[in-house]
């Protein structure tokens, strides 16, 4: 079971980071909102990546990570708890900073193409979306580093030699 969870967690991370890299490439190739047909097409493609790759990969990574940390072997591993905290942050930011805005802008650009929304209101959050993706990509990279190198992030308690009693901590 442990290997299966590690495999699923790794596959989710690969999909997640690939989706974020793809979205960043599409951001760099997107025409300005004044070129409405091209802009709407790119935003629709971005929504497809967000819905079909980004979100399922994010969910798979977090779920497999949560199930893995339920294993007692990881309870005293500081790196695992850091990954848990950053994973939850990534899940929340993934919804609020990536998934939601991308879907909303795709919908608004389609409405603008149909003449229902003023095209001048499009593209207001492009920089914020792009910056959020860069931050999440950096956090995901840090999580990979933590998972591969597994640094000791907890304080080591010196072992007491056999036959000796540990001295009590007395405040000075």
N, C-alpha and C positions, 0 to 999 in steps of 0.2 A: 504494500500500500504506500509505503514511504517513497519508493521509486516512482510510482505512478503520480503521486502528488508533485514530486520534483519535476517530472516530465511535463505535466500539465502547467505548472507554474512557469517553467522555462518557455514552453510554447506560447503561453499567454503573453509573457514579456516580449518575446520576439514579435508577435503580432502587434502588440501595443506600441512598441518603439518604431516598428515599420510603418504603422498607421500615422504616427506623429510625424515621422520624416516625410511621408507622402503628402500629408497636409501642408507641411512647410514648403515643399516643392511647389504644390499647387498655389499657395499664397504668393510665391515669387513669380509664378507664371500668369496669375490672374490679371486680366485687363482691368482698367479703371471702371468704376460703376457707370461712367458715361457711355461706355461701349456695352450697352445693356444686354444684348443677346449673348455675347461671349462671357460677360460677368455672370449672368444667370446660369449658363452652362457649367462654368467652373464651380460655382457655389453649389449646384446640384450634385456634381461629382464629389465635392468635399462632403456633402451631407451623406452620400452613399458610403464613403470611406468611414465617416464617423459612426454611421448606423450599423454597418456590416462588418467592420474590422475593429475600429477603435473601441467601441463600447463592449462587444463580446470579449475581446481580448482583455480589457480592463477588468471585467467581471470574473473571467477565468483566472487571471493572475491573483486577484484579491481572494477569491474563494479558495483556490488551491493553497495559497499562503496561510489563510486562516485555519484551514484544516491541518496543514503541516505544523503550525505552531501549537496546535492542541496536543502534539506529541510531547511527552515529558522531557525528552532530550533537549528541546529548545527552550524550556522554561527559564533556565539560568543563563541563556545566551543573550547578551546585551544587543548584539547585532540583529538578532531576530526581532527583538522588541522595537528597535529603531526602524526596521523594515516594515513592521506592522503599523507603526505610527505614520510613516511616510506613505504607505499603501493606502491608508484611510484618507489621508490628505489628497492623494492622487485621485482616488475615487470621487471625492467631493468636487475637486477642481475639474475633474474630467467632465462631470455633469454641468457644473455652473459656468466654467470658463471655456469649455470646448464644445461639448455636445449641444447644449442649449443654444448658444450663439450661432453655431454653424447651421443648425436646423432652422432657426428663426431667420437668418439672413437668406438662406436658400428659398424659404417660403416668401419672404418679402421681395426677393429679386424676381421670382416667378410672378408675383402679383404686379410688380412694376412692369414686367414684360406684357402682362395682360391689360395694363392701363389702370389698375386699381390703386396703385401706390405711386407717389411722386419719386422718380428715380434719384432725385437730389438727396433723399434721406438714406440712401444706401451707402454702405462702406464706412459708416461712422466708427465701428469697433474693430476695424482690420488690425490696427497696431496692437490693441489689447489681446485679440485672439492669437496673433502671431507670438507675442511676448509670453502669453500663458503656455503655449505649446513649447517654447524654448525652455521655460522653467520646468515644466513637467518632464521634458526630455532629459534635462539635467538631473532631476530627482530620480527618474527611472534608471539613469546611468549609475547614479550613486547606489541605488538598490542592487544593481547587478554587481557592483564592486563589493558591497557588503556581503552578498550571497556567495561570491567566489572566494574572497579572501577571508571572510569571517573573522574580523579583528576582535580581539578581546576588549569589550567595552565595559566590563564590570571590574570592580576592585578585587584584587586577589587577597584572600585571607591567608596569612602564613600558617602553614601546617604546624601543629604542635608535635614534637617528637614523642614517640611512644614512651609511656611511663611518666611523662611530665604533665602536670596540670597547667592549663592555660591561665595566664595571669589575667585577672579581671581588669577591665578598662576603668581606670579611676581618673576622673577629671582633675586637671591640675589647678 
